[in-house]
């Protein structure tokens, strides 16, 4: 019984591990309007080399508006909407949405289902827990694993693919350092060719 629990646990850990980054599909500027939608998380590099990451607010005929978060001082975050003309954009990228949140939600639903069954059985027959307790433990691992798979599959089916636009003549190498969104802890080093 312990072996099967370890197998399910290792399966769940491997499923929730960070996926390999796939090469984003290159798009032309004409396809950008068909691929992007308000609410998409994008990152772009302007002609002067300034990089920007944020949520797409609107996409017009000759410009786009991005909502970004700035920190003028520690502990204070401020949202700022920036309108950027298409002519000044060297590259634009939308990364694929992670399926991790769907897998975690599915695992929680599966574990919650078995937890409810366990509490009900405990209220009914508390004295005999040594006879049926291990069965519920096995069901807990099974339903958590099934919930993880179903949640991952549903979230993966609804994720938008990664896209990348690169303006012709932008084949210069750029190195930029940007803060990560984890409460200001850490930096990301981005090298683009």
N, C-alpha and C positions, 0 to 999 in steps of 0.2 A: 504494500500500500504506500509506503514512504517513497518507493522508487517512482511510482506513477505521479505522486505529487511533485517530486523533483523534476520529472519530465515536463509536466504542465507548467511548472514555474519557470523552467529554463526556456520553454517555448514562448511564454508571455514576455520574458525579458528580451529575447531575441526579436520578437515582433515589435516591441516598443523602442528598440535601438534606432539610432539615427540612420535614415536611409541614405544610400549612395546618391550623390548629386548627379542628376542626368544633365546632358548638354541641352541647354534651352534651344528651342526652335527659332531660327532667324526669320524675321518678318520684314517686309518693306514698310515704308511710311504709309502707303495706301492701306495696308492691312491693319495698321494700328487701331484705327477707328472701329474695326470689326472685332478685334481681339480684346481691347480694354473696355472696362465698364466702371462706372463710379463705385468706389469702395475697394477697388483693387489696390494692393500694396505694391508700389513701384519704387525703383531707384533709378536716377538719371544723372548724367554728367553733362554739364553745359559746355559751350564752346570755350569759355575761359578756364575750364578745368574744375569749376566748383561742382561738388557732388551733392545730391539731395535725395533723401529717402522719405517717403510718406504715403499717404492715402490719396488716390485720385478722387478729386471732387467733381470735376467736369472736364469734358473734352469738346472743345469748340472746333470751328473750321480752321483756325490758324493758331490756336493756343490751347494749353491745358492748364488746369488749376490743381495744385497739389497741397494738401494739408499736412504740415510737418509740425513736430513738437520741438521747441527750443527750450534751453534752460539758461536764462539770463543770470541766475545765481543758484547755488546749491539748494535743493529742496523746493525750488519753484519751477514749475513747468508751464509753458505758454504755447498755445496752439496758434499757428500762423498759416494763413492761406497765401500761397505764392502763385501768381499767374506767369507762365513761361511761354514765350512764343516758340513755335515749332522750329523756326530757323536757327535758334540758339541751342538746340539739343544735339549733342554729339552721339550719345548712346542712351538707351532706355531699356530697362529690364524688369520683368515681372517673374518672380520666383514661384515655383509650385508650392501650393499650400500643403503643409504637413498633415498626414493622416493620423498623427499621434493623438490628437484630441478626440477623434472618433473612436479610436481603440480604447482610450481611457474611459470614455463614457460607456462604451459597451461592456467593458470589464466591470465597471461600477454597477451597471444594471444587472449583470449576471450574478455578481457577488451579493447584491442587495436582495435578489430573488431567493437565493439559498439562505441568506441570513434571516429573512422573514420566515422561511420554512423551519429553520433551526430554532428560532425563538418560540414559534408555535408549538413545536415538538417538545421543547424544554418546559413550557408551561403545562403541557398535557402529561408528560411522563418524565419528571426530573430524576427520579430514583434509578432509572434504567439507562442513564446516559452512557455508561460504559458499553452497552450493547449496541446502541444505534449511533453514537457520536461520531465514530470513524466513517460511517456511511455518509453522513452529512459533510464531513470534511472532504471526502472524495467527490461528492456532488458539487461542493463549493469550487473545487479546482476545475471540474468539468464545465460547469456553467460559466465560470469566470473566463475560461479559455474560449468557449463558444461565443460569449458576449464580446470578447476582445476581437475575435475574427469577424463577426458580423459588423461591429462598429467600425473596424478598419476598412472593411469592404465597402460599406455605405459611404463613408467619408472619402475614400479613394475614388469612388465612382463620381462624386460630385466636385472633385478638385479641378481647378483650371490648370492647364499645362503651362510650363515655363516658356516664356517668349523673350526674345532679345532683338532690339533694333540697334544697328550700328550704321552711322552715317558714313558714306564713302569718303575716304581720305582721313578717317579717324584712326588709322592704324598705329598710333603712337603708343608708347608704353607709359602707363600712368600708375603711380603708387599713391594710395590715399589711406589715411587712418581716420576711422570714424568710431564714435562711442557706440557701444551696444545698448540695446534698449532694456537691459536688466538693472534698473534703478541706478544707472550711471556706473556700473561696475564692469570694467573690461573694455577693450578696444578691438576693432576688427581691422586687419590689414588687407587691403584690396589691391591686387596687382592686375591690371588689364593691359592687353596687347592690342 
